[in-house]
């Protein structure tokens, strides 16, 4: 995985290689969540953006 990239569900780390049985499928081995990998990636980007927007400036 590249730096800062996750394939998680939010409730688990989701970075295990086994979570991606195919390139377009995400299946979390920790919580059994299943979705299209692009959907999971988009949600991760959204969560990161919202967290950054709500972060307090240094």
N, C-alpha and C positions, 0 to 999 in steps of 0.2 A: 504494500500500500504506500501511496505517496504521503508526504508529510501533511498532517492536518486533515487527511481524508478519512471519512468514516462511512461505513455501510450499516449503520445501526438503526435501532428502532426507537431510541430515546429512553426506553426502559432498561436496555442492556447495552453493553459496549458494542456488540455486533461486528467486531473486527476479525472474527475467525474466518479463515479461508473457506471453511465448510459452509458458511452462510450463503455462499454464491455457487449453487450447484451448476448453474449455467450463467452465461454473461448477462442475460436479461431477467434472471430470477433471483429474488432474495428470500431466503428462508432462515430465520434466526434459530439457531440451535439452542439458545438459552430460554427463549420465551415462546417459540413455535410460531411467531408472526411470519406471514407470507405476503409478499407484494412484488410488483414489478420493480426491478432495481432502480429504474429512473425515478419512480415515485418516491422511493426511500431516499434517494439522493437529493431530490428536490426538497423534501421535508427537512433533511439535514441542513441544507443551505438556508432554508427559511428560519429554522431554529437558531442557527449561528448568527444570522442577520438580526433577528429580534434580540438575541442576547447582547449583541454588540451595541445595538441601538439603546438598550436599557442599561448598559454599563455606565458606571460613574467615571467621568474624566479623571485622569491622573493628576 
